[in-house]
């Protein structure tokens, strides 16, 4: 959707500050700059490219007075979606209505231009990267560049013989990169300047060479699972999952299918559980009895938190970074996070399957998380592969959550502990109201006092 907000009439003698927004149903998708000491007929002349995947009957233009504390609604203008579906430009003055749907007293109007572009008419839509001439994601601040060198790290360090041989195209095999060694080599090879930046750089860490390639570890605690704000986030997460499953089930019903919705969308978490070994390190401090930490230590299990966000599509394209892979974090107007997308022009899924570094990286990750490789993993788009992964993850969750532990957990990819009803409702997995070793409800709890702006 391309939308222009141009000028207005009938807004009286002016206002200390005024701005306008674009909404699709209850979702705000655009906002103009604030015009301070605006005249009676403010003019913005701003353009927006808006990606839409919303259920709505109108495109809503809201005009708002900005106050020292809060804001005051002036009114809203509505353009019916059905007027846009033909793809022709709509150029009109839209009447501003009050909250009761009546024209405001001053007879205010806003001049807008809109044009809808059906995504299926885009020659690149749903077809992957068709050739090396792919121009990249449009309207980005940093355009696509060629000839870049990208190193993908599945861990900070990978010991020798950690993964089996993963064949790539041209008779080659995938070789994992070692982040700490690359950092060390970059620093020692520097000629003029070293600049280190990141979300967190702890300068007290010593990088030690060791013939056994020892893996470092540590204790990290992030948040209190049963706290109000974590429970509120889990509640919104449940609602999001439920929305997606209901869409999938509706689509299956429209096709007369009764497939398991987890064959099309499935959620996982990461965890580990290890049997106790003689001589292993034990904390010197006395643990608080019945605390989450005490119970987790006794059960020999812990969840694994990964800050990085990543998406691999068709084994040809990878997005990786600190930014959440959504509009909020990646449109450049809100969060200060960053991510990058990359592909190898000679290893794209056109006539043959992509078998470049992205494929090798994905297979190495799957081996680490699942503890095995299977021929079905070469075709992740097939139902056979999805069912296989779900079967393994279900088994690992049962082992992770069980009372007794006889051997190390063979893999780390666990089923996220929720059930899905026939209508798409997200429910408790039998016997799993709380996350193991905590009093935190898996489905979360709606907060009675946290404002929604903190969790949405």
C-alpha positions in Angstrom: 0.0 0.0 0.0 1.4 3.4 -1.0 -0.2 6.3 0.9 0.4 10.0 0.6 -0.8 12.5 3.2 -0.8 15.9 1.7 -3.0 18.8 3.0 -6.1 19.5 5.1 -8.9 22.1 5.3 -11.2 23.2 8.1 -9.0 22.8 11.1 -9.7 26.2 12.6 -7.0 28.7 13.6 -4.3 26.2 14.1 -2.8 24.2 17.0 0.4 24.0 19.0 1.1 20.6 17.5 -0.7 18.2 15.2 0.1 14.9 13.5 -1.7 12.2 11.7 -1.6 8.4 11.6 -2.5 5.6 9.3 -4.3 2.6 10.8 -5.4 -0.8 9.5 -8.2 -1.8 11.9 -6.4 -1.4 15.3 -2.9 -1.7 14.0 -1.0 1.6 13.5 1.2 1.3 10.4 2.2 4.9 9.7 2.6 8.3 11.4 3.5 11.7 10.0 6.0 14.1 11.6 4.7 16.5 14.3 3.8 20.0 12.9 4.4 22.5 15.7 2.5 25.8 15.7 0.6 24.4 12.7 -1.6 26.8 10.7 -5.3 26.2 10.3 -4.8 23.9 7.3 -1.6 21.9 8.1 0.2 20.3 5.2 2.5 17.2 5.6 3.2 16.0 2.0 4.6 12.7 3.3 4.7 9.3 1.5 4.6 5.8 3.0 5.2 2.3 1.7 3.2 0.0 3.9 3.4 -3.8 3.8 -0.1 -5.2 4.7 -1.2 -8.5 6.0 -4.2 -7.3 8.0 -7.9 -8.0 8.2 -9.6 -4.6 7.9 -12.5 -3.0 6.0 -11.0 0.5 5.9 -7.8 2.4 5.8 -8.1 4.9 8.7 -6.5 8.3 8.8 -6.5 9.8 12.3 -5.7 13.4 13.0 -4.4 14.1 16.6 -3.6 17.2 18.6 -0.4 16.8 20.5 -0.5 18.1 24.1 2.2 18.6 26.8 0.7 15.6 28.5 -1.1 13.0 26.2 -2.9 13.8 23.0 -6.4 14.8 21.9 -8.3 13.1 19.1 -9.5 15.5 16.4 -11.2 12.9 14.2 -10.8 10.1 11.8 -11.2 9.7 8.0 -12.0 6.4 6.4 -11.2 5.0 2.9 -12.9 1.6 2.2 -10.5 -1.2 1.3 -12.8 -2.3 -1.5 -12.1 1.0 -3.3 -8.4 0.1 -3.5 -8.5 -3.6 -4.5 -8.5 -2.8 -8.3 -5.0 -1.3 -7.9 -5.9 2.1 -9.3 -4.7 5.2 -7.5 -7.4 6.7 -5.2 -7.0 10.5 -4.9 -9.7 12.2 -2.7 -10.6 14.5 0.1 -11.7 12.4 3.0 -14.2 13.8 5.5 -13.0 13.8 9.2 -15.5 12.2 11.6 -15.7 12.3 15.4 -15.8 9.3 17.7 -19.6 8.9 17.0 -19.1 8.8 13.3 -20.5 12.3 12.7 -18.7 15.0 10.7 -16.7 17.3 13.0 -18.1 20.8 13.4 -15.5 22.6 11.3 -16.1 20.4 8.3 -12.5 19.2 8.3 -11.2 17.1 5.5 -7.8 15.5 4.7 -6.4 15.0 1.2 -4.9 11.6 0.6 -3.6 9.5 -2.3 -3.5 5.7 -2.0 -2.6 2.9 -4.3 -2.7 -0.8 -3.5 -0.2 -3.3 -5.1 -1.1 -7.0 -4.9 1.9 -8.8 -3.6 1.2 -11.7 -6.0 1.9 -9.4 -8.9 5.5 -9.0 -7.7 7.7 -11.1 -10.0 9.8 -12.1 -7.0 7.0 -13.0 -4.6 7.1 -16.5 -3.3 9.7 -17.6 -5.8 12.8 -17.2 -3.8 15.9 -15.7 -5.4 15.5 -16.4 -9.1 19.0 -15.3 -10.3 22.1 -13.5 -9.3 20.5 -10.3 -10.6 18.1 -10.2 -7.6 18.2 -6.5 -6.5 17.7 -7.1 -2.8 15.0 -6.0 -0.3 13.5 -2.7 -1.6 13.4 0.6 0.4 16.2 -0.4 2.8 18.7 2.2 4.3 21.6 -0.1 3.5 21.2 -1.5 -0.1 22.4 -4.9 -1.1 26.1 -5.2 -1.8 28.1 -7.8 -3.8 31.4 -9.4 -3.1 31.0 -9.5 0.7 32.6 -12.1 2.9 30.3 -13.6 5.6 31.2 -16.1 8.3 28.4 -18.0 10.0 29.0 -19.2 13.6 26.8 -21.8 15.2 28.7 -21.4 18.5 31.5 -19.2 19.9 33.7 -22.2 19.4 33.4 -25.6 17.7 35.8 -28.4 18.6 37.3 -30.8 16.0 35.1 -33.6 14.8 32.1 -32.1 16.5 29.9 -32.6 13.4 29.9 -35.3 10.8 30.8 -34.6 7.2 28.1 -32.5 5.5 28.4 -32.7 1.7 28.1 -29.4 -0.3 28.1 -28.9 -4.0 31.3 -29.4 -6.0 32.4 -32.4 -3.9 33.3 -30.2 -0.9 32.3 -30.6 2.8 31.1 -28.0 5.3 33.7 -26.6 7.6 32.4 -24.7 10.7 34.0 -21.4 11.6 35.5 -20.8 15.0 34.5 -17.3 16.3 37.1 -17.0 19.1 39.9 -18.0 16.9 38.8 -15.7 14.1 38.7 -12.8 16.7 42.1 -13.7 17.9 43.6 -13.9 14.4 41.9 -10.6 13.4 43.4 -8.8 16.5 46.9 -10.3 16.1 46.9 -9.6 12.4 45.8 -5.9 12.7 48.2 -3.4 11.2 46.7 0.0 12.3 43.5 -0.1 14.2 41.2 -2.4 16.3 37.6 -1.4 17.0 35.3 -3.7 19.0 31.6 -3.0 19.3 28.7 -5.0 20.4 25.7 -5.3 22.7 28.0 -6.4 25.5 31.8 -6.5 25.5 33.3 -7.8 28.7 36.9 -6.8 28.6 38.0 -9.0 31.5 37.6 -12.2 29.4 40.9 -13.9 28.6 41.2 -15.7 25.4 43.3 -18.9 26.1 44.7 -21.3 23.5 44.2 -24.9 24.5 45.1 -28.1 22.6 41.9 -29.7 23.9 39.8 -26.8 22.5 38.2 -26.4 25.9 34.7 -24.9 25.8 34.0 -22.1 28.3 30.8 -21.8 30.3 29.0 -19.7 32.8 25.9 -19.1 34.9 23.4 -16.6 33.5 20.0 -15.7 34.9 17.6 -13.6 32.8 14.4 -12.5 34.5 12.2 -14.2 37.0 9.8 -16.6 35.1 6.8 -16.1 37.4 7.1 -12.3 37.6 4.2 -10.2 36.3 6.1 -8.8 33.3 7.4 -12.2 32.1 4.0 -13.8 32.6 2.4 -10.9 30.6 4.8 -11.5 27.7 4.0 -15.3 27.8 0.3 -14.4 27.7 0.8 -12.3 24.6 2.9 -15.0 23.1 0.1 -17.5 23.6 -2.3 -15.2 21.8 0.1 -14.8 18.9 0.5 -18.5 18.5 -3.2 -19.0 18.8 -3.9 -16.5 16.0 -1.5 -18.3 13.7 -2.8 -21.8 14.4 -6.4 -20.6 13.9 -5.4 -19.2 10.5 -3.8 -22.5 9.5 -6.7 -24.7 10.7 -9.1 -22.4 8.8 -7.0 -22.8 5.6 -6.9 -26.6 6.1 -10.7 -26.7 6.5 -11.2 -24.6 3.4 -9.2 -27.3 1.5 -11.1 -30.2 3.1 -8.0 -31.4 5.0 -7.7 -32.7 8.5 -3.9 -32.5 8.8 -2.2 -31.9 12.1 -1.5 -28.1 12.2 1.9 -28.8 13.6 2.9 -30.2 10.2 2.7 -26.6 9.0 3.8 -24.6 12.0 5.6 -25.8 15.1 7.4 -24.2 18.0 10.4 -25.3 19.9 12.6 -24.3 22.8 16.2 -25.2 23.7 17.3 -27.0 26.8 19.9 -29.4 28.3 20.1 -32.0 31.0 23.1 -33.9 32.1 23.8 -36.7 34.6 26.2 -35.8 37.5 29.8 -36.8 37.1 32.4 -37.3 39.8 34.8 -34.4 40.2 32.6 -31.9 38.4 32.4 -28.3 39.6 29.9 -27.5 42.3 28.9 -24.0 43.4 30.5 -23.0 46.7 27.6 -20.9 47.9 24.7 -22.5 49.7 21.6 -22.5 47.5 18.3 -21.2 48.8 16.1 -24.2 49.4 13.2 -24.7 47.0 14.4 -21.8 44.8 14.2 -22.1 41.0 18.0 -22.4 40.9 18.1 -25.0 43.6 15.4 -27.1 41.9 17.1 -26.8 38.5 20.4 -27.9 40.0 18.8 -30.9 41.7 17.1 -31.9 38.5 20.3 -31.3 36.4 18.5 -29.3 33.7 18.4 -25.8 32.4 16.9 -23.9 29.5 19.2 -22.4 26.8 18.8 -18.8 25.9 20.0 -17.6 22.5 20.1 -13.8 22.0 20.8 -14.0 18.2 17.9 -14.1 15.8 18.1 -16.0 12.6 16.0 -17.2 9.7 17.1 -19.6 6.9 14.9 -19.8 3.8 15.1 -22.6 1.3 18.8 -23.2 2.3 19.7 -20.3 0.1 19.0 -17.1 2.1 19.9 -16.3 5.7 18.9 -13.4 8.0 20.9 -13.1 11.1 21.5 -10.4 13.8 20.4 -9.0 17.1 17.2 -7.6 15.7 13.9 -9.5 16.1 12.8 -10.5 12.7 9.7 -8.3 12.5 8.7 -4.9 11.4 9.0 -3.3 14.8 12.7 -4.2 15.1 13.8 -4.0 11.4 12.0 -1.0 9.9 14.6 1.4 11.2 12.2 3.7 13.0 12.0 2.2 16.5 14.6 -0.2 17.8 18.3 0.3 17.5 19.0 -3.3 16.6 20.6 -4.5 13.4 20.5 -7.6 11.2 21.8 -8.6 7.8 20.5 -10.8 5.0 22.9 -12.8 2.7 23.0 -15.4 0.0 25.5 -17.0 -2.4 24.5 -16.2 -6.1 25.9 -19.5 -7.3 24.0 -21.5 -4.6 20.3 -20.6 -5.0 17.4 -23.0 -5.2 16.4 -22.5 -8.8 16.7 -25.7 -10.9 18.6 -27.7 -8.2 18.6 -27.6 -4.4 20.9 -25.0 -2.8 23.9 -26.7 -1.4 26.2 -23.9 -0.4 27.4 -22.5 2.9 23.8 -21.7 4.1 22.7 -25.3 3.6 25.8 -26.6 5.4 25.3 -24.2 8.3 21.6 -25.2 8.7 22.5 -28.9 8.7 25.3 -28.3 11.2 22.8 -26.5 13.5 20.3 -29.3 13.1 22.9 -31.9 14.0 23.9 -29.9 17.2 20.3 -29.4 18.3 18.9 -32.9 17.4 22.0 -34.9 18.0 21.7 -36.7 14.7 21.3 -36.3 11.0 18.6 -38.0 8.8 18.1 -38.1 5.1 14.8 -36.4 5.5 16.6 -33.3 6.8 17.8 -32.7 3.2 14.2 -31.9 2.3 12.9 -29.7 5.1 9.9 -28.7 3.0 8.5 -32.2 3.1 5.9 -33.3 5.7 8.1 -36.4 6.3 10.9 -34.1 7.6 8.5 -32.0 9.8 7.0 -35.1 11.4 10.5 -36.5 12.0 11.7 -33.3 13.7 8.5 -33.0 15.8 8.8 -36.7 16.8 12.4 -36.1 18.1 11.6 -32.9 19.8 8.6 -34.5 21.6 10.8 -37.3 22.8 13.5 -34.8 24.1 10.9 -32.8 25.9 9.6 -35.9 27.7 13.1 -36.7 28.8 13.8 -33.1 29.8 10.6 -32.9 31.9 10.8 -36.4 33.4 11.4 -37.1 37.1 14.3 -39.4 36.6 17.5 -39.0 34.5 19.6 -41.9 33.5 21.7 -40.4 30.7 22.5 -37.0 29.2 19.9 -35.5 27.0 20.8 -36.6 23.5 19.8 -33.3 21.9 18.7 -29.8 22.8 15.7 -29.1 20.5 12.6 -29.5 22.7 8.9 -29.3 21.9 7.5 -26.0 23.3 5.2 -27.4 26.0 1.7 -26.5 24.6 -1.1 -28.4 23.0 -3.3 -27.3 20.1 -7.0 -27.9 20.0 -9.0 -28.7 16.9 -10.1 -25.1 16.8 -6.6 -23.7 17.1 -6.7 -22.8 20.7 -3.3 -23.1 22.5 -3.8 -25.2 25.6 -1.7 -26.7 28.4 0.3 -29.9 27.5 -1.0 -32.6 29.9 0.9 -32.4 33.1 2.8 -29.2 32.1 1.0 -26.2 33.6 4.3 -24.8 34.8 7.8 -24.8 33.3 9.9 -27.4 35.1 11.5 -26.2 38.3 9.5 -23.0 38.4 6.1 -21.6 39.4 5.8 -19.9 36.0 2.7 -20.8 34.0 3.6 -21.9 30.5 0.6 -20.0 29.0 1.3 -16.9 31.0 -1.1 -14.7 32.9 -2.7 -11.4 31.9 -1.3 -8.6 34.1 -3.7 -6.6 36.3 -1.5 -3.6 36.6 1.1 -3.5 33.8 0.0 -1.1 31.0 -0.2 -2.7 27.6 2.4 -0.3 26.1 5.0 -2.2 28.1 4.2 -5.6 26.6 3.0 -4.9 23.1 
